[in-house]
Amino acid sequence: MTTFTSSLPEELLDKLDKMAKKLSTPKNSLIERALRIYLDQLNRAEYVRSFKQAGMDTNILDMAEEGMEDYLKQMTP
C-alpha cells in the first residue's frame, strides 16, 4: 500500500474524526471507502453522459434499431 499525504480543511477533519470514533473505524478506512464510492459515482455519471450523447446520435440510433430488427427476426419462429 502506498502512503499519501494531503491537507484538508479543519472542519472536514473534525467531522472525519467524530465519525471515525462513532463507528470505531480508522480514519484512513473511512477516507478510502468514501473515495471509492465517489470515484464509482463519477464513473457512473460518465456512462450516463455517454449514453445520453449516444441517444442523440442518429447513426447510433439507426444501428440499434437495425440490430433490434435482426434480433426479432431470429426470435420469430
mmCIF file of the N, C-alpha and C atoms, coordinates in Angstrom:
data_MODEL
# 
_entry.id   MODEL 
# 
loop_
_atom_site.group_PDB 
_atom_site.id 
_atom_site.type_symbol 
_atom_site.label_atom_id 
_atom_site.label_alt_id 
_atom_site.label_comp_id 
_atom_site.label_asym_id 
_atom_site.label_entity_id 
_atom_site.label_seq_id 
_atom_site.pdbx_PDB_ins_code 
_atom_site.Cartn_x 
_atom_site.Cartn_y 
_atom_site.Cartn_z 
_atom_site.occupancy 
_atom_site.B_iso_or_equiv 
_atom_site.pdbx_formal_charge 
_atom_site.auth_seq_id 
_atom_site.auth_comp_id 
_atom_site.auth_asym_id 
_atom_site.auth_atom_id 
_atom_site.pdbx_PDB_model_num 
ATOM 1   N N  . MET A 1 1  ? 0.848   -1.172  0.000   1.00 0.00 ? 1  MET A N  1 
ATOM 2   C CA . MET A 1 1  ? 0.000   0.000   0.000   1.00 0.00 ? 1  MET A CA 1 
ATOM 3   C C  . MET A 1 1  ? 0.892   1.233   0.000   1.00 0.00 ? 1  MET A C  1 
ATOM 4   N N  . THR A 1 2  ? 0.503   2.233   -0.749  1.00 0.00 ? 2  THR A N  1 
ATOM 5   C CA . THR A 1 2  ? 1.254   3.470   -0.863  1.00 0.00 ? 2  THR A CA 1 
ATOM 6   C C  . THR A 1 2  ? 0.735   4.492   0.129   1.00 0.00 ? 2  THR A C  1 
ATOM 7   N N  . THR A 1 3  ? 1.641   5.262   0.688   1.00 0.00 ? 3  THR A N  1 
ATOM 8   C CA . THR A 1 3  ? 1.268   6.325   1.618   1.00 0.00 ? 3  THR A CA 1 
ATOM 9   C C  . THR A 1 3  ? 0.981   7.592   0.831   1.00 0.00 ? 3  THR A C  1 
ATOM 10  N N  . PHE A 1 4  ? -0.077  8.278   1.226   1.00 0.00 ? 4  PHE A N  1 
ATOM 11  C CA . PHE A 1 4  ? -0.493  9.510   0.569   1.00 0.00 ? 4  PHE A CA 1 
ATOM 12  C C  . PHE A 1 4  ? -0.688  10.563  1.642   1.00 0.00 ? 4  PHE A C  1 
ATOM 13  N N  . THR A 1 5  ? -0.158  11.741  1.424   1.00 0.00 ? 5  THR A N  1 
ATOM 14  C CA . THR A 1 5  ? -0.300  12.833  2.382   1.00 0.00 ? 5  THR A CA 1 
ATOM 15  C C  . THR A 1 5  ? -1.070  13.961  1.720   1.00 0.00 ? 5  THR A C  1 
ATOM 16  N N  . SER A 1 6  ? -2.019  14.533  2.461   1.00 0.00 ? 6  SER A N  1 
ATOM 17  C CA . SER A 1 6  ? -2.834  15.613  1.908   1.00 0.00 ? 6  SER A CA 1 
ATOM 18  C C  . SER A 1 6  ? -3.243  16.573  3.015   1.00 0.00 ? 6  SER A C  1 
ATOM 19  N N  . SER A 1 7  ? -3.628  17.754  2.617   1.00 0.00 ? 7  SER A N  1 
ATOM 20  C CA . SER A 1 7  ? -4.162  18.747  3.546   1.00 0.00 ? 7  SER A CA 1 
ATOM 21  C C  . SER A 1 7  ? -5.662  18.842  3.334   1.00 0.00 ? 7  SER A C  1 
ATOM 22  N N  . LEU A 1 8  ? -6.403  18.911  4.432   1.00 0.00 ? 8  LEU A N  1 
ATOM 23  C CA . LEU A 1 8  ? -7.855  19.028  4.370   1.00 0.00 ? 8  LEU A CA 1 
ATOM 24  C C  . LEU A 1 8  ? -8.296  20.149  5.299   1.00 0.00 ? 8  LEU A C  1 
ATOM 25  N N  . PRO A 1 9  ? -9.451  20.749  5.008   1.00 0.00 ? 9  PRO A N  1 
ATOM 26  C CA . PRO A 1 9  ? -9.969  21.787  5.895   1.00 0.00 ? 9  PRO A CA 1 
ATOM 27  C C  . PRO A 1 9  ? -10.206 21.237  7.310   1.00 0.00 ? 9  PRO A C  1 
ATOM 28  N N  . GLU A 1 10 ? -9.967  22.062  8.286   1.00 0.00 ? 10 GLU A N  1 
ATOM 29  C CA . GLU A 1 10 ? -10.101 21.660  9.694   1.00 0.00 ? 10 GLU A CA 1 
ATOM 30  C C  . GLU A 1 10 ? -11.495 21.103  9.996   1.00 0.00 ? 10 GLU A C  1 
ATOM 31  N N  . GLU A 1 11 ? -12.526 21.771  9.477   1.00 0.00 ? 11 GLU A N  1 
ATOM 32  C CA . GLU A 1 11 ? -13.901 21.318  9.748   1.00 0.00 ? 11 GLU A CA 1 
ATOM 33  C C  . GLU A 1 11 ? -14.143 19.914  9.198   1.00 0.00 ? 11 GLU A C  1 
ATOM 34  N N  . LEU A 1 12 ? -13.561 19.619  8.050   1.00 0.00 ? 12 LEU A N  1 
ATOM 35  C CA . LEU A 1 12 ? -13.716 18.292  7.473   1.00 0.00 ? 12 LEU A CA 1 
ATOM 36  C C  . LEU A 1 12 ? -12.976 17.244  8.299   1.00 0.00 ? 12 LEU A C  1 
ATOM 37  N N  . LEU A 1 13 ? -11.810 17.593  8.770   1.00 0.00 ? 13 LEU A N  1 
ATOM 38  C CA . LEU A 1 13 ? -11.053 16.674  9.628   1.00 0.00 ? 13 LEU A CA 1 
ATOM 39  C C  . LEU A 1 13 ? -11.779 16.432  10.949  1.00 0.00 ? 13 LEU A C  1 
ATOM 40  N N  . ASP A 1 14 ? -12.431 17.457  11.472  1.00 0.00 ? 14 ASP A N  1 
ATOM 41  C CA . ASP A 1 14 ? -13.212 17.288  12.706  1.00 0.00 ? 14 ASP A CA 1 
ATOM 42  C C  . ASP A 1 14 ? -14.374 16.320  12.479  1.00 0.00 ? 14 ASP A C  1 
ATOM 43  N N  . LYS A 1 15 ? -15.069 16.493  11.354  1.00 0.00 ? 15 LYS A N  1 
ATOM 44  C CA . LYS A 1 15 ? -16.180 15.585  11.039  1.00 0.00 ? 15 LYS A CA 1 
ATOM 45  C C  . LYS A 1 15 ? -15.680 14.157  10.855  1.00 0.00 ? 15 LYS A C  1 
ATOM 46  N N  . LEU A 1 16 ? -14.547 14.019  10.180  1.00 0.00 ? 16 LEU A N  1 
ATOM 47  C CA . LEU A 1 16 ? -13.949 12.709  9.972   1.00 0.00 ? 16 LEU A CA 1 
ATOM 48  C C  . LEU A 1 16 ? -13.593 12.058  11.303  1.00 0.00 ? 16 LEU A C  1 
ATOM 49  N N  . ASP A 1 17 ? -12.986 12.817  12.183  1.00 0.00 ? 17 ASP A N  1 
ATOM 50  C CA . ASP A 1 17 ? -12.583 12.303  13.493  1.00 0.00 ? 17 ASP A CA 1 
ATOM 51  C C  . ASP A 1 17 ? -13.798 11.851  14.309  1.00 0.00 ? 17 ASP A C  1 
ATOM 52  N N  . LYS A 1 18 ? -14.841 12.672  14.311  1.00 0.00 ? 18 LYS A N  1 
ATOM 53  C CA . LYS A 1 18 ? -16.055 12.319  15.071  1.00 0.00 ? 18 LYS A CA 1 
ATOM 54  C C  . LYS A 1 18 ? -16.712 11.048  14.516  1.00 0.00 ? 18 LYS A C  1 
ATOM 55  N N  . MET A 1 19 ? -16.768 10.955  13.191  1.00 0.00 ? 19 MET A N  1 
ATOM 56  C CA . MET A 1 19 ? -17.407 9.777   12.586  1.00 0.00 ? 19 MET A CA 1 
ATOM 57  C C  . MET A 1 19 ? -16.558 8.527   12.807  1.00 0.00 ? 19 MET A C  1 
ATOM 58  N N  . ALA A 1 20 ? -15.265 8.669   12.718  1.00 0.00 ? 20 ALA A N  1 
ATOM 59  C CA . ALA A 1 20 ? -14.382 7.522   12.949  1.00 0.00 ? 20 ALA A CA 1 
ATOM 60  C C  . ALA A 1 20 ? -14.555 7.004   14.380  1.00 0.00 ? 20 ALA A C  1 
ATOM 61  N N  . LYS A 1 21 ? -14.648 7.908   15.339  1.00 0.00 ? 21 LYS A N  1 
ATOM 62  C CA . LYS A 1 21 ? -14.859 7.497   16.729  1.00 0.00 ? 21 LYS A CA 1 
ATOM 63  C C  . LYS A 1 21 ? -16.233 6.853   16.895  1.00 0.00 ? 21 LYS A C  1 
ATOM 64  N N  . LYS A 1 22 ? -17.245 7.463   16.282  1.00 0.00 ? 22 LYS A N  1 
ATOM 65  C CA . LYS A 1 22 ? -18.613 6.942   16.386  1.00 0.00 ? 22 LYS A CA 1 
ATOM 66  C C  . LYS A 1 22 ? -18.708 5.523   15.828  1.00 0.00 ? 22 LYS A C  1 
ATOM 67  N N  . LEU A 1 23 ? -18.024 5.276   14.714  1.00 0.00 ? 23 LEU A N  1 
ATOM 68  C CA . LEU A 1 23 ? -18.084 3.970   14.063  1.00 0.00 ? 23 LEU A CA 1 
ATOM 69  C C  . LEU A 1 23 ? -16.977 3.024   14.515  1.00 0.00 ? 23 LEU A C  1 
ATOM 70  N N  . SER A 1 24 ? -16.108 3.509   15.369  1.00 0.00 ? 24 SER A N  1 
ATOM 71  C CA . SER A 1 24 ? -14.943 2.724   15.816  1.00 0.00 ? 24 SER A CA 1 
ATOM 72  C C  . SER A 1 24 ? -14.158 2.183   14.609  1.00 0.00 ? 24 SER A C  1 
ATOM 73  N N  . THR A 1 25 ? -13.909 3.084   13.690  1.00 0.00 ? 25 THR A N  1 
ATOM 74  C CA . THR A 1 25 ? -13.218 2.752   12.454  1.00 0.00 ? 25 THR A CA 1 
ATOM 75  C C  . THR A 1 25 ? -12.051 3.715   12.257  1.00 0.00 ? 25 THR A C  1 
ATOM 76  N N  . PRO A 1 26 ? -10.938 3.220   11.767  1.00 0.00 ? 26 PRO A N  1 
ATOM 77  C CA . PRO A 1 26 ? -9.819  4.126   11.498  1.00 0.00 ? 26 PRO A CA 1 
ATOM 78  C C  . PRO A 1 26 ? -10.188 5.178   10.441  1.00 0.00 ? 26 PRO A C  1 
ATOM 79  N N  . LYS A 1 27 ? -9.657  6.366   10.610  1.00 0.00 ? 27 LYS A N  1 
ATOM 80  C CA . LYS A 1 27 ? -9.954  7.452   9.666   1.00 0.00 ? 27 LYS A CA 1 
ATOM 81  C C  . LYS A 1 27 ? -9.544  7.098   8.238   1.00 0.00 ? 27 LYS A C  1 
ATOM 82  N N  . ASN A 1 28 ? -8.408  6.450   8.092   1.00 0.00 ? 28 ASN A N  1 
ATOM 83  C CA . ASN A 1 28 ? -7.973  6.111   6.733   1.00 0.00 ? 28 ASN A CA 1 
ATOM 84  C C  . ASN A 1 28 ? -8.941  5.147   6.055   1.00 0.00 ? 28 ASN A C  1 
ATOM 85  N N  . SER A 1 29 ? -9.594  4.282   6.828   1.00 0.00 ? 29 SER A N  1 
ATOM 86  C CA . SER A 1 29 ? -10.587 3.368   6.244   1.00 0.00 ? 29 SER A CA 1 
ATOM 87  C C  . SER A 1 29 ? -11.808 4.138   5.753   1.00 0.00 ? 29 SER A C  1 
ATOM 88  N N  . LEU A 1 30 ? -12.226 5.126   6.518   1.00 0.00 ? 30 LEU A N  1 
ATOM 89  C CA . LEU A 1 30 ? -13.362 5.957   6.089   1.00 0.00 ? 30 LEU A CA 1 
ATOM 90  C C  . LEU A 1 30 ? -13.016 6.748   4.835   1.00 0.00 ? 30 LEU A C  1 
ATOM 91  N N  . ILE A 1 31 ? -11.819 7.305   4.803   1.00 0.00 ? 31 ILE A N  1 
ATOM 92  C CA . ILE A 1 31 ? -11.391 8.074   3.630   1.00 0.00 ? 31 ILE A CA 1 
ATOM 93  C C  . ILE A 1 31 ? -11.320 7.165   2.407   1.00 0.00 ? 31 ILE A C  1 
ATOM 94  N N  . GLU A 1 32 ? -10.755 5.973   2.562   1.00 0.00 ? 32 GLU A N  1 
ATOM 95  C CA . GLU A 1 32 ? -10.639 5.036   1.443   1.00 0.00 ? 32 GLU A CA 1 
ATOM 96  C C  . GLU A 1 32 ? -12.018 4.650   0.916   1.00 0.00 ? 32 GLU A C  1 
ATOM 97  N N  . ARG A 1 33 ? -12.924 4.337   1.823   1.00 0.00 ? 33 ARG A N  1 
ATOM 98  C CA . ARG A 1 33 ? -14.273 3.938   1.407   1.00 0.00 ? 33 ARG A CA 1 
ATOM 99  C C  . ARG A 1 33 ? -14.998 5.094   0.712   1.00 0.00 ? 33 ARG A C  1 
ATOM 100 N N  . ALA A 1 34 ? -14.884 6.289   1.273   1.00 0.00 ? 34 ALA A N  1 
ATOM 101 C CA . ALA A 1 34 ? -15.543 7.454   0.679   1.00 0.00 ? 34 ALA A CA 1 
ATOM 102 C C  . ALA A 1 34 ? -14.987 7.744   -0.711  1.00 0.00 ? 34 ALA A C  1 
ATOM 103 N N  . LEU A 1 35 ? -13.685 7.624   -0.871  1.00 0.00 ? 35 LEU A N  1 
ATOM 104 C CA . LEU A 1 35 ? -13.059 7.875   -2.170  1.00 0.00 ? 35 LEU A CA 1 
ATOM 105 C C  . LEU A 1 35 ? -13.488 6.833   -3.194  1.00 0.00 ? 35 LEU A C  1 
ATOM 106 N N  . ARG A 1 36 ? -13.562 5.582   -2.778  1.00 0.00 ? 36 ARG A N  1 
ATOM 107 C CA . ARG A 1 36 ? -14.021 4.533   -3.704  1.00 0.00 ? 36 ARG A CA 1 
ATOM 108 C C  . ARG A 1 36 ? -15.449 4.806   -4.173  1.00 0.00 ? 36 ARG A C  1 
ATOM 109 N N  . ILE A 1 37 ? -16.314 5.179   -3.243  1.00 0.00 ? 37 ILE A N  1 
ATOM 110 C CA . ILE A 1 37 ? -17.712 5.466   -3.582  1.00 0.00 ? 37 ILE A CA 1 
ATOM 111 C C  . ILE A 1 37 ? -17.791 6.662   -4.520  1.00 0.00 ? 37 ILE A C  1 
ATOM 112 N N  . TYR A 1 38 ? -17.045 7.705   -4.227  1.00 0.00 ? 38 TYR A N  1 
ATOM 113 C CA . TYR A 1 38 ? -17.067 8.911   -5.053  1.00 0.00 ? 38 TYR A CA 1 
ATOM 114 C C  . TYR A 1 38 ? -16.559 8.620   -6.465  1.00 0.00 ? 38 TYR A C  1 
ATOM 115 N N  . LEU A 1 39 ? -15.456 7.895   -6.573  1.00 0.00 ? 39 LEU A N  1 
ATOM 116 C CA . LEU A 1 39 ? -14.909 7.573   -7.899  1.00 0.00 ? 39 LEU A CA 1 
ATOM 117 C C  . LEU A 1 39 ? -15.876 6.693   -8.689  1.00 0.00 ? 39 LEU A C  1 
ATOM 118 N N  . ASP A 1 40 ? -16.569 5.781   -8.011  1.00 0.00 ? 40 ASP A N  1 
ATOM 119 C CA . ASP A 1 40 ? -17.573 4.950   -8.668  1.00 0.00 ? 40 ASP A CA 1 
ATOM 120 C C  . ASP A 1 40 ? -18.720 5.820   -9.191  1.00 0.00 ? 40 ASP A C  1 
ATOM 121 N N  . GLN A 1 41 ? -19.138 6.798   -8.402  1.00 0.00 ? 41 GLN A N  1 
ATOM 122 C CA . GLN A 1 41 ? -20.200 7.704   -8.837  1.00 0.00 ? 41 GLN A CA 1 
ATOM 123 C C  . GLN A 1 41 ? -19.771 8.520   -10.050 1.00 0.00 ? 41 GLN A C  1 
ATOM 124 N N  . LEU A 1 42 ? -18.521 8.950   -10.080 1.00 0.00 ? 42 LEU A N  1 
ATOM 125 C CA . LEU A 1 42 ? -18.011 9.683   -11.241 1.00 0.00 ? 42 LEU A CA 1 
ATOM 126 C C  . LEU A 1 42 ? -18.030 8.812   -12.486 1.00 0.00 ? 42 LEU A C  1 
ATOM 127 N N  . ASN A 1 43 ? -17.642 7.539   -12.347 1.00 0.00 ? 43 ASN A N  1 
ATOM 128 C CA . ASN A 1 43 ? -17.675 6.616   -13.483 1.00 0.00 ? 43 ASN A CA 1 
ATOM 129 C C  . ASN A 1 43 ? -19.097 6.407   -13.986 1.00 0.00 ? 43 ASN A C  1 
ATOM 130 N N  . ARG A 1 44 ? -20.021 6.250   -13.055 1.00 0.00 ? 44 ARG A N  1 
ATOM 131 C CA . ARG A 1 44 ? -21.421 6.056   -13.455 1.00 0.00 ? 44 ARG A CA 1 
ATOM 132 C C  . ARG A 1 44 ? -21.957 7.288   -14.163 1.00 0.00 ? 44 ARG A C  1 
ATOM 133 N N  . ALA A 1 45 ? -21.602 8.469   -13.673 1.00 0.00 ? 45 ALA A N  1 
ATOM 134 C CA . ALA A 1 45 ? -22.047 9.708   -14.308 1.00 0.00 ? 45 ALA A CA 1 
ATOM 135 C C  . ALA A 1 45 ? -21.477 9.814   -15.721 1.00 0.00 ? 45 ALA A C  1 
ATOM 136 N N  . GLU A 1 46 ? -20.254 9.347   -15.906 1.00 0.00 ? 46 GLU A N  1 
ATOM 137 C CA . GLU A 1 46 ? -19.632 9.356   -17.231 1.00 0.00 ? 46 GLU A CA 1 
ATOM 138 C C  . GLU A 1 46 ? -20.391 8.428   -18.187 1.00 0.00 ? 46 GLU A C  1 
ATOM 139 N N  . TYR A 1 47 ? -20.781 7.262   -17.699 1.00 0.00 ? 47 TYR A N  1 
ATOM 140 C CA . TYR A 1 47 ? -21.579 6.340   -18.524 1.00 0.00 ? 47 TYR A CA 1 
ATOM 141 C C  . TYR A 1 47 ? -22.914 6.966   -18.899 1.00 0.00 ? 47 TYR A C  1 
ATOM 142 N N  . VAL A 1 48 ? -23.562 7.607   -17.950 1.00 0.00 ? 48 VAL A N  1 
ATOM 143 C CA . VAL A 1 48 ? -24.852 8.238   -18.213 1.00 0.00 ? 48 VAL A CA 1 
ATOM 144 C C  . VAL A 1 48 ? -24.699 9.299   -19.294 1.00 0.00 ? 48 VAL A C  1 
ATOM 145 N N  . ARG A 1 49 ? -23.661 10.134  -19.167 1.00 0.00 ? 49 ARG A N  1 
ATOM 146 C CA . ARG A 1 49 ? -23.425 11.170  -20.177 1.00 0.00 ? 49 ARG A CA 1 
ATOM 147 C C  . ARG A 1 49 ? -23.199 10.556  -21.559 1.00 0.00 ? 49 ARG A C  1 
ATOM 148 N N  . SER A 1 50 ? -22.420 9.469   -21.601 1.00 0.00 ? 50 SER A N  1 
ATOM 149 C CA . SER A 1 50 ? -22.138 8.855   -22.907 1.00 0.00 ? 50 SER A CA 1 
ATOM 150 C C  . SER A 1 50 ? -23.393 8.238   -23.511 1.00 0.00 ? 50 SER A C  1 
ATOM 151 N N  . PHE A 1 51 ? -24.251 7.630   -22.684 1.00 0.00 ? 51 PHE A N  1 
ATOM 152 C CA . PHE A 1 51 ? -25.490 7.052   -23.205 1.00 0.00 ? 51 PHE A CA 1 
ATOM 153 C C  . PHE A 1 51 ? -26.446 8.148   -23.681 1.00 0.00 ? 51 PHE A C  1 
ATOM 154 N N  . LYS A 1 52 ? -26.495 9.253   -22.943 1.00 0.00 ? 52 LYS A N  1 
ATOM 155 C CA . LYS A 1 52 ? -27.352 10.362  -23.372 1.00 0.00 ? 52 LYS A CA 1 
ATOM 156 C C  . LYS A 1 52 ? -26.847 10.930  -24.691 1.00 0.00 ? 52 LYS A C  1 
ATOM 157 N N  . GLN A 1 53 ? -25.543 11.055  -24.798 1.00 0.00 ? 53 GLN A N  1 
ATOM 158 C CA . GLN A 1 53 ? -24.968 11.569  -26.032 1.00 0.00 ? 53 GLN A CA 1 
ATOM 159 C C  . GLN A 1 53 ? -25.246 10.602  -27.183 1.00 0.00 ? 53 GLN A C  1 
ATOM 160 N N  . ALA A 1 54 ? -25.091 9.314   -26.932 1.00 0.00 ? 54 ALA A N  1 
ATOM 161 C CA . ALA A 1 54 ? -25.361 8.312   -27.967 1.00 0.00 ? 54 ALA A CA 1 
ATOM 162 C C  . ALA A 1 54 ? -26.835 8.335   -28.356 1.00 0.00 ? 54 ALA A C  1 
ATOM 163 N N  . GLY A 1 55 ? -27.701 8.626   -27.397 1.00 0.00 ? 55 GLY A N  1 
ATOM 164 C CA . GLY A 1 55 ? -29.137 8.673   -27.666 1.00 0.00 ? 55 GLY A CA 1 
ATOM 165 C C  . GLY A 1 55 ? -29.532 9.801   -28.596 1.00 0.00 ? 55 GLY A C  1 
ATOM 166 N N  . MET A 1 56 ? -28.676 10.794  -28.728 1.00 0.00 ? 56 MET A N  1 
ATOM 167 C CA . MET A 1 56 ? -28.963 11.910  -29.636 1.00 0.00 ? 56 MET A CA 1 
ATOM 168 C C  . MET A 1 56 ? -28.255 11.738  -30.979 1.00 0.00 ? 56 MET A C  1 
ATOM 169 N N  . ASP A 1 57 ? -27.457 10.681  -31.121 1.00 0.00 ? 57 ASP A N  1 
ATOM 170 C CA . ASP A 1 57 ? -26.722 10.420  -32.352 1.00 0.00 ? 57 ASP A CA 1 
ATOM 171 C C  . ASP A 1 57 ? -27.582 9.550   -33.264 1.00 0.00 ? 57 ASP A C  1 
ATOM 172 N N  . THR A 1 58 ? -28.020 10.106  -34.389 1.00 0.00 ? 58 THR A N  1 
ATOM 173 C CA . THR A 1 58 ? -28.933 9.371   -35.273 1.00 0.00 ? 58 THR A CA 1 
ATOM 174 C C  . THR A 1 58 ? -28.287 8.127   -35.861 1.00 0.00 ? 58 THR A C  1 
ATOM 175 N N  . ASN A 1 59 ? -26.985 8.156   -36.107 1.00 0.00 ? 59 ASN A N  1 
ATOM 176 C CA . ASN A 1 59 ? -26.310 6.967   -36.636 1.00 0.00 ? 59 ASN A CA 1 
ATOM 177 C C  . ASN A 1 59 ? -26.370 5.809   -35.649 1.00 0.00 ? 59 ASN A C  1 
ATOM 178 N N  . ILE A 1 60 ? -26.131 6.100   -34.396 1.00 0.00 ? 60 ILE A N  1 
ATOM 179 C CA . ILE A 1 60 ? -26.170 5.051   -33.365 1.00 0.00 ? 60 ILE A CA 1 
ATOM 180 C C  . ILE A 1 60 ? -27.598 4.544   -33.188 1.00 0.00 ? 60 ILE A C  1 
ATOM 181 N N  . LEU A 1 61 ? -28.566 5.449   -33.212 1.00 0.00 ? 61 LEU A N  1 
ATOM 182 C CA . LEU A 1 61 ? -29.963 5.028   -33.086 1.00 0.00 ? 61 LEU A CA 1 
ATOM 183 C C  . LEU A 1 61 ? -30.372 4.131   -34.254 1.00 0.00 ? 61 LEU A C  1 
ATOM 184 N N  . ASP A 1 62 ? -29.928 4.484   -35.445 1.00 0.00 ? 62 ASP A N  1 
ATOM 185 C CA . ASP A 1 62 ? -30.238 3.645   -36.607 1.00 0.00 ? 62 ASP A CA 1 
ATOM 186 C C  . ASP A 1 62 ? -29.627 2.253   -36.463 1.00 0.00 ? 62 ASP A C  1 
ATOM 187 N N  . MET A 1 63 ? -28.380 2.185   -36.010 1.00 0.00 ? 63 MET A N  1 
ATOM 188 C CA . MET A 1 63 ? -27.731 0.884   -35.823 1.00 0.00 ? 63 MET A CA 1 
ATOM 189 C C  . MET A 1 63 ? -28.462 0.057   -34.768 1.00 0.00 ? 63 MET A C  1 
ATOM 190 N N  . ALA A 1 64 ? -28.893 0.701   -33.702 1.00 0.00 ? 64 ALA A N  1 
ATOM 191 C CA . ALA A 1 64 ? -29.605 -0.012  -32.645 1.00 0.00 ? 64 ALA A CA 1 
ATOM 192 C C  . ALA A 1 64 ? -30.932 -0.563  -33.163 1.00 0.00 ? 64 ALA A C  1 
ATOM 193 N N  . GLU A 1 65 ? -31.643 0.250   -33.940 1.00 0.00 ? 65 GLU A N  1 
ATOM 194 C CA . GLU A 1 65 ? -32.920 -0.205  -34.493 1.00 0.00 ? 65 GLU A CA 1 
ATOM 195 C C  . GLU A 1 65 ? -32.716 -1.377  -35.448 1.00 0.00 ? 65 GLU A C  1 
ATOM 196 N N  . GLU A 1 66 ? -31.682 -1.307  -36.282 1.00 0.00 ? 66 GLU A N  1 
ATOM 197 C CA . GLU A 1 66 ? -31.389 -2.414  -37.198 1.00 0.00 ? 66 GLU A CA 1 
ATOM 198 C C  . GLU A 1 66 ? -31.057 -3.682  -36.417 1.00 0.00 ? 66 GLU A C  1 
ATOM 199 N N  . GLY A 1 67 ? -30.310 -3.517  -35.340 1.00 0.00 ? 67 GLY A N  1 
ATOM 200 C CA . GLY A 1 67 ? -29.965 -4.669  -34.508 1.00 0.00 ? 67 GLY A CA 1 
ATOM 201 C C  . GLY A 1 67 ? -31.187 -5.291  -33.877 1.00 0.00 ? 67 GLY A C  1 
ATOM 202 N N  . MET A 1 68 ? -32.144 -4.473  -33.450 1.00 0.00 ? 68 MET A N  1 
ATOM 203 C CA . MET A 1 68 ? -33.372 -4.999  -32.851 1.00 0.00 ? 68 MET A CA 1 
ATOM 204 C C  . MET A 1 68 ? -34.208 -5.732  -33.895 1.00 0.00 ? 68 MET A C  1 
ATOM 205 N N  . GLU A 1 69 ? -34.244 -5.210  -35.111 1.00 0.00 ? 69 GLU A N  1 
ATOM 206 C CA . GLU A 1 69 ? -34.984 -5.904  -36.169 1.00 0.00 ? 69 GLU A CA 1 
ATOM 207 C C  . GLU A 1 69 ? -34.395 -7.275  -36.429 1.00 0.00 ? 69 GLU A C  1 
ATOM 208 N N  . ASP A 1 70 ? -33.075 -7.350  -36.497 1.00 0.00 ? 70 ASP A N  1 
ATOM 209 C CA . ASP A 1 70 ? -32.414 -8.650  -36.702 1.00 0.00 ? 70 ASP A CA 1 
ATOM 210 C C  . ASP A 1 70 ? -32.706 -9.600  -35.543 1.00 0.00 ? 70 ASP A C  1 
ATOM 211 N N  . TYR A 1 71 ? -32.676 -9.078  -34.325 1.00 0.00 ? 71 TYR A N  1 
ATOM 212 C CA . TYR A 1 71 ? -32.924 -9.887  -33.143 1.00 0.00 ? 71 TYR A CA 1 
ATOM 213 C C  . TYR A 1 71 ? -34.352 -10.437 -33.185 1.00 0.00 ? 71 TYR A C  1 
ATOM 214 N N  . LEU A 1 72 ? -35.311 -9.601  -33.531 1.00 0.00 ? 72 LEU A N  1 
ATOM 215 C CA . LEU A 1 72 ? -36.715 -10.034 -33.587 1.00 0.00 ? 72 LEU A CA 1 
ATOM 216 C C  . LEU A 1 72 ? -36.904 -11.092 -34.662 1.00 0.00 ? 72 LEU A C  1 
ATOM 217 N N  . LYS A 1 73 ? -36.212 -10.949 -35.783 1.00 0.00 ? 73 LYS A N  1 
ATOM 218 C CA . LYS A 1 73 ? -36.305 -11.960 -36.853 1.00 0.00 ? 73 LYS A CA 1 
ATOM 219 C C  . LYS A 1 73 ? -35.782 -13.311 -36.352 1.00 0.00 ? 73 LYS A C  1 
ATOM 220 N N  . GLN A 1 74 ? -34.728 -13.290 -35.579 1.00 0.00 ? 74 GLN A N  1 
ATOM 221 C CA . GLN A 1 74 ? -34.160 -14.529 -35.064 1.00 0.00 ? 74 GLN A CA 1 
ATOM 222 C C  . GLN A 1 74 ? -35.086 -15.162 -34.025 1.00 0.00 ? 74 GLN A C  1 
ATOM 223 N N  . MET A 1 75 ? -35.818 -14.354 -33.291 1.00 0.00 ? 75 MET A N  1 
ATOM 224 C CA . MET A 1 75 ? -36.686 -14.860 -32.222 1.00 0.00 ? 75 MET A CA 1 
ATOM 225 C C  . MET A 1 75 ? -38.025 -15.337 -32.752 1.00 0.00 ? 75 MET A C  1 
ATOM 226 N N  . THR A 1 76 ? -38.407 -14.912 -33.955 1.00 0.00 ? 76 THR A N  1 
ATOM 227 C CA . THR A 1 76 ? -39.704 -15.301 -34.529 1.00 0.00 ? 76 THR A CA 1 
ATOM 228 C C  . THR A 1 76 ? -39.565 -16.662 -35.199 1.00 0.00 ? 76 THR A C  1 
ATOM 229 N N  . PRO A 1 77 ? -40.456 -17.621 -34.808 1.00 0.00 ? 77 PRO A N  1 
ATOM 230 C CA . PRO A 1 77 ? -40.377 -18.970 -35.390 1.00 0.00 ? 77 PRO A CA 1 
ATOM 231 C C  . PRO A 1 77 ? -40.773 -19.012 -36.846 1.00 0.00 ? 77 PRO A C  1 
# 
